[in-house]
Amino acid sequence: MTTTSANPETDAMLQARYGDAKALLNGPHSAVIDALLSHRSVRAYADTPLPEGLLDTLMAAAQSASTSSNMQVWSAVAVQDAGRKARLAALAGDQAHVAKAPLLLLFLADLSRLRRIGDAQQAATPGLDYLESFVLGIVDAALAAQNTVVALESLGLGCCFIGAMRNKPAEVAAELGLPPEAFVVFGLTVGYPDPQREAAIRPRLKPQAILHRERYEIPAETEQQLVAEYDGAMHRFQDSQGMPSIDWSRQMMRRVGSPEALMGRHCLRDVLNKLGFKLT
């Protein structure tokens, strides 16, 4: 049963998410929505061992996500070996939490399974050569990963997505022994959050900047005002977390301002071809 929020904790999470004391939920909500609103990226983990059978639970949740035409063109690799996590951390920009998290899950766009099934059945599989099939793998992996996040957070665990696994995808593929036509879309660190280093809810752009009704229309001055408000919200968040203070809009312009800012990912198409993807 859903009800309209009169919960101060829900309102506090919304205020943190939108950086606005007026951000309240006036529509229906539930305990699941509260759990979604409380999401935060966790980069510091306690030494608490993970529950027995956790991977089984997480994979059941992940495989319950939608998958286009039931093709299931994704896979996951679970890494707990300390040496392998350290090597993957180095490939992902030396992010310490990648090495220190008790579990690292890698989510793959994986066309290789259907290719092997075709080979076993002596069936042609030219449909796998097209960009559409690769896009389906990316979408499937993302949907499965988000289900995984919701599941693990419901168990009191924390996580952080690691997009930097795409910095050196060929080296990551070699470390994991991936077959041709399998590609790590991102990683996900998993563990119990360190209570001494509590993560905060990061603000987002207000819904008015994201949601368009019927047609994609937003006045330029409205968008500029929403971006300016978000820059302010991010400054307050950064100050509260002891982070360098910089406009979000300026950060994003740096992020897309040169190929070098993509940290090696500007060569992704060439690397994907070397990993066996045709991308016709």
N, C-alpha and C positions, 0 to 999 in steps of 0.2 A: 504494500500500500504506500502510495506517495502522498506527501503533505506539503503544504507551503511552509517555508523555513521561518521559524521564530527562534532559531537556535543561535545563541551568541557565538559558539565555536564555528559554526558554518559561516556566519557573517564575518568573523575574524579572518578565516581562510580566504574568503572572497576579497576582503580588504587588502590582504597581503598579495593576492594574485594580481589585483588590478591597481595596487598602490593608491587606493582611493577610499577614504572613510565612508563614502556614500555607496560603495559597491555592495549591494545587498541582493539576495536571491528572492525574488518575488513570485517565482513560478514553482511548480512541483519539484520536490527533491526527495532523496532517500539516503539511506546509510551508504549505498554504493556510490552515490554522487559525492557524499562527504569524503569518502575514501579517495575518489579521483581528485577532488579539490585539494587534498592534503599532500599530493605528490610533490616530491622534491628530489633533486639529484644528490645522492649520498656518495661521498668520496673518502670517508673515513670509517673504518670498520672495526668492530670489537673482535676479540679473539674467540668469541663464542662459537663452538662447532655448529655446523648446519644440521638441521634435523635429518634423521635417517629417512631415506626414500623421497627427499625433496625433489630430486630431478624427475622422478616419476610423476609427482604431482604437477610440477611446472610444465612438463611436456604434455600432460593431459589437458591442461588449460590452454597451452599454446595451440595444440591441434584441434581445439574446439573453436578456434577463430575461423572466420569465413576464408575460403580459398576459391579462386576463380575456376569455375567449371569443374571443381573437385580435382584439379590437376596436381595440387600439392607440390608445387615446384620450389620448395624450400627445404632446408635441412638446418640442423644445429650441431655444433661441436662444443662439448663441455670440457673445460680445461681446469684442472686442479693441481697439476704438477707444478711445483714452485719454479723449476728451471724453465719450463715452457712459458709460464706466465711472465717471467722476467724477460725472456726473449721477445715475447709479443709486446710487452710494455715498451721495450726499447724501440720496436718498430712503430709504435703508436705515439711517438713523441716523448718517450720517457715519462709517462704518467704513472706516478708512484702507486696510485690506487689500483691500477691494472695488475700490478705484481702482488699487492698486499691483500686484495679481496680473496676470500676463501674459494670463490667460484667465479670463473669467467665463461660466459656463454657467448659463442659466436653464431650469429644468424646469417645463413647463406641463401642467396638466390642460386638454385640448384636445378639446372636442366639435365644434368648427367643421368639422373635416375630414369627419366623417360627415354633418353637416348639408349641406355643399356637395355631397357625393356624392349625397345624397337629392335635392337640388334639381336636379342634373344629370340624374338618372334619373327625375325627376318622381315621386318616391316620398315618401310621408309618413314623417316621423321623430318622432312624438310621444314615443317612448321616451326621446329625449334630454332631454325636459323634466323628467324626474324626478330627485330627489335621488340615487337609486341610480347614475345615469349619471355624475353629478359625482363621487361617491365613487369610482367606478371610475377616473376620470381621476386623482384624487389618488393612489390605490393604484398605478396604472401608472407615474406619474411617480416615486414613491418607489422602486419596484422598479428602474426603469431607472437612477435616480441611484445607488443602492447598488451596482449592477453597475459603474457608471462609476468609483466610488470604489475598488472592489477592483482594477479594471484599472489605473487611474492610479498607485495605490500600488505595484502590482507592477512598475511602470516607474521607481520611485524618485521619483515626484512626490508632492506633498502637496496637501491641499485643506481647505476649511472650508465647511460648510453655512451659508447666509445666510437664516434665516427672516424677517429684517426686511424682505425684499422684499414681505412681506404688510402692512407698515405703511401703505403708500400704494399699494395695488394698481392703482387707476385711473390714477395718474400713471405707474407703471411700465409699464402696458399701453400708454399713450399714447407713452411713450419708445420702446417696442419695436414700435409699429405693429401691435398684436395685433388680430385680428378679434374680433367678438362671440363669446362662449362659449369664450374662451381666457383662462387665468388662471395667473399665475406662482405656483407652489406654494412654491418656494424657489430661491435661487441656490446656486452652488458655485464658489468661487474655486479656481483651479488654477495650480500652478507648482512649481518646484524649491524645497524648503525652504532658507531662509537658514541655513548651517551655524553662523553666529555667534549665532543665536537659536533654538536647538533646542527644539522643542515637546515637552511631556511627556505621558505617558499619563495621562488623567484617570480617577480612580477612579469606580466604579459601585456601586450597591447590590449586595449579595451576592445570588447566585441564589436563596437561600431566601426573599427578599422578592418575587421575581418569578415563580418557577416554582411552580405548584400541580399536584398529582398527582390526577387523576381529577375532583376538584371544587375550587372556589375556597374554600379554607379556610386561615386563618392566625390563630392566637391573637393577641389584641390585645397581650399582653405581649411575645410574640415579635417582632411587627412593630415595636413601640416600641423594643425592644432593637436590632434591626437598623438602624433609622433613627438611633439614638444612635451606634452604631458607625460608620455612614456619615458622620454629622456630624464625628466625630473624624478619619476618613480624609480628608475634604475640608479640614479645618483643616490637616492635615499637608501636603497637596498645595498649598494656598494659600500656606502659609509657605515651601515650597520654591520657589515661583514668584514670590515677592515680591508676592503678591496680598493684598488686604484679607481678613482672616480672619473668616468668618461661617458659622454653621450652615447647611448645605444646606436643612434643614427650614424655617428662618426665611426663607431666600431664596425658597423655593417658596411660602410663605404670602404673602409680599409680591407674588409673581408672579401669584397668583390672588386677591389680597385686594381688588381693586377693578377696575372696568372700565378705568380710566385706566392701570392697570399693563399692560394689553394693548397699549399703544402704538398706538392707533388701530384695532386688529384687532377690537374689540368691535362695530364697524360693518360687519363683513365681509359679512354676509348682504345688507345694503342695497347695498353696492358690487357684489357678485356679480350682483344683479338688474340693476344699471345696466350691467354688462358683458355682459348678454344671457342669463345663466343663469336658467332658470325655477324650479328647485329645488322642484318641486311635491311 
